[in-house]
Amino acid sequence: MPTTATRAKEHQKRWQEIASDPALEDLPYKIETNHRGQIILSPPKAAHSDQQGDLMALLSDHVSGGKSRPEFPIATSRGTKVPDVVWVTTDRRQQMRETGDPPTLAPEICVEVMSESNDWAEMHEKRALYREAGAEEVWIVTEEGEVRFFKEEEMEESELASDFPDHL
């Protein structure tokens, strides 16, 4: 049976195939893959993009020593997932580069912004995958703008950004 690391490397290879496919190059969708390497497309929505931008600005205001990035791919044991926003330090980003492209090591913070096409079962799975890949925290932003902070369990506030607001 393949290990978690082996599966992540397989998904990393599949992602390289997808990223080099000229037919997929200009699609106006967020692309992820599932555990079988099949492509999952999500059309962008303005409200979702607004929340991503707000998160990135707030991360810049409330967390020092790193940078926020939008839609950052991570090869996991169950496909390549793309958190809506991540926060990563320079040291972690270097470690991530050493694992390949897309990295199999997650940034310190991975944030998912929920929309009507997501449910909590999907968020639970992504949360587990990001943590398995090394994320210190996973944040989920609900459609109503509530920011929920997680490690193994839900926390009252982020340990990496204790003054980060719990609502956008």
C-alpha positions as CSV (number, residue, x, y, z in Angstrom):
1,M,0.0,0.0,0.0
2,P,1.4,3.4,-0.9
3,T,2.4,5.8,1.9
4,T,1.0,9.3,2.4
5,A,4.3,10.7,1.0
6,T,4.2,8.4,-2.0
7,R,0.6,9.4,-2.8
8,A,1.5,13.1,-2.4
9,K,4.4,12.7,-4.9
10,E,2.0,10.9,-7.3
11,H,-0.4,13.9,-7.1
12,Q,2.6,16.2,-7.5
13,K,3.4,14.5,-10.8
14,R,-0.2,14.6,-11.9
15,W,-0.3,18.3,-11.2
16,Q,2.7,18.9,-13.4
17,E,0.9,17.2,-16.2
18,I,-2.1,19.5,-15.7
19,A,0.0,22.6,-15.3
20,S,1.8,21.9,-18.6
21,D,-1.4,21.2,-20.6
22,P,-2.0,24.2,-23.0
23,A,-5.7,23.4,-23.2
24,L,-6.0,24.1,-19.4
25,E,-3.7,27.1,-19.3
26,D,-6.3,29.9,-19.7
27,L,-9.3,28.4,-17.9
28,P,-11.0,31.0,-15.8
29,Y,-11.5,28.5,-12.9
30,K,-9.7,27.5,-9.7
31,I,-8.3,24.0,-10.4
32,E,-7.8,21.2,-7.9
33,T,-7.6,17.5,-8.1
34,N,-9.3,14.7,-6.2
35,H,-7.8,11.5,-4.8
36,R,-7.9,9.9,-8.3
37,G,-6.1,12.8,-9.9
38,Q,-9.3,14.0,-11.6
39,I,-9.7,17.7,-12.2
40,I,-12.1,19.7,-10.1
41,L,-13.1,23.1,-11.5
42,S,-14.5,26.0,-9.3
43,P,-15.7,29.1,-11.1
44,P,-14.7,32.4,-9.3
45,K,-17.2,34.6,-7.7
46,A,-16.8,38.3,-6.9
47,A,-17.8,37.9,-3.2
48,H,-15.3,35.1,-2.8
49,S,-12.5,37.1,-4.3
50,D,-13.5,40.1,-2.0
51,Q,-13.1,37.8,1.0
52,Q,-9.7,36.5,-0.3
53,G,-8.5,40.1,-0.7
54,D,-9.7,41.1,2.8
55,L,-8.0,38.1,4.3
56,M,-4.7,38.9,2.6
57,A,-4.9,42.5,3.8
58,L,-5.7,41.5,7.4
59,L,-3.0,38.9,7.4
60,S,-0.5,41.6,6.4
61,D,-1.8,43.8,9.3
62,H,-1.9,41.1,12.0
63,V,0.9,38.6,11.3
64,S,4.5,39.6,10.9
65,G,7.5,37.6,9.5
66,G,5.7,36.1,6.5
67,K,3.6,36.8,3.4
68,S,0.1,36.0,2.3
69,R,-0.5,34.4,-1.1
70,P,-3.7,33.6,-2.9
71,E,-4.7,30.1,-4.2
72,F,-1.5,28.2,-3.4
73,P,-1.4,24.6,-4.6
74,I,-0.3,21.8,-2.2
75,A,0.1,18.2,-3.2
76,T,-1.6,16.1,-0.6
77,S,-2.2,12.4,-0.1
78,R,-5.7,12.9,-1.6
79,G,-5.0,15.2,-4.6
80,T,-3.7,18.7,-5.1
81,K,-5.6,21.1,-3.0
82,V,-5.5,24.9,-3.4
83,P,-6.3,26.9,-0.2
84,D,-7.9,30.3,-1.0
85,V,-5.2,32.1,1.0
86,V,-2.0,31.0,2.7
87,W,0.4,32.7,5.0
88,V,4.0,31.5,4.9
89,T,7.4,32.5,6.3
90,T,10.5,32.8,4.2
91,D,12.1,29.8,5.9
92,R,9.0,27.6,5.4
93,R,8.8,28.7,1.7
94,Q,12.3,27.6,1.2
95,Q,11.5,24.2,2.8
96,M,8.5,23.9,0.6
97,R,10.5,24.6,-2.5
98,E,12.7,21.6,-1.6
99,T,9.7,19.3,-1.7
100,G,9.0,20.1,-5.4
101,D,6.2,21.9,-7.3
102,P,3.6,21.9,-6.1
103,P,5.0,21.5,-2.6
104,T,4.1,18.5,-0.4
105,L,4.7,20.7,2.6
106,A,2.0,23.2,3.5
107,P,2.4,26.8,4.6
108,E,2.0,27.7,8.3
109,I,-1.6,28.9,7.8
110,C,-4.0,27.6,5.1
111,V,-7.4,29.4,4.7
112,E,-10.4,28.1,2.9
113,V,-13.3,30.5,2.1
114,M,-16.6,28.6,1.9
115,S,-19.2,29.2,-0.8
116,E,-22.5,27.5,-1.7
117,S,-20.6,24.8,-3.4
118,N,-18.7,23.7,-0.2
119,D,-19.9,21.8,2.8
120,W,-18.4,21.1,6.2
121,A,-17.5,17.5,5.2
122,E,-15.3,18.9,2.4
123,M,-13.8,21.5,4.8
124,H,-13.1,18.8,7.4
125,E,-11.3,16.7,4.8
126,K,-9.2,19.7,3.5
127,R,-8.4,20.7,7.1
128,A,-7.1,17.2,7.8
129,L,-5.1,17.2,4.6
130,Y,-3.5,20.6,5.2
131,R,-2.6,19.6,8.8
132,E,-1.2,16.2,7.5
133,A,1.0,18.3,5.0
134,G,2.4,20.4,7.9
135,A,0.1,23.4,8.2
136,E,0.2,24.7,11.8
137,E,-3.3,26.2,11.5
138,V,-6.2,26.0,9.1
139,W,-8.8,28.7,9.0
140,I,-12.3,28.4,7.6
141,V,-14.2,31.5,6.6
142,T,-18.0,30.9,6.3
143,E,-20.2,32.5,3.7
144,E,-21.3,34.9,6.4
145,G,-17.7,36.0,7.0
146,E,-17.1,34.2,10.3
147,V,-13.4,33.2,10.7
148,R,-13.0,29.8,12.5
149,F,-9.5,28.7,13.6
150,F,-8.4,25.1,13.8
151,K,-5.4,22.9,14.8
152,E,-6.5,19.4,15.7
153,E,-9.7,21.0,17.2
154,E,-11.3,24.4,16.8
155,M,-9.6,27.2,18.8
156,E,-11.1,30.5,20.1
157,E,-8.4,32.4,18.3
158,S,-5.3,31.8,16.2
159,E,-2.1,31.1,18.0
160,L,-0.1,32.6,15.2
161,A,-2.2,35.7,14.9
162,S,-4.0,36.1,18.3
163,D,-5.5,39.5,17.4
164,F,-6.9,38.4,14.0
165,P,-10.6,39.3,13.9
166,D,-13.1,36.4,14.0
167,H,-15.3,38.1,11.4
168,L,-14.5,39.7,8.0
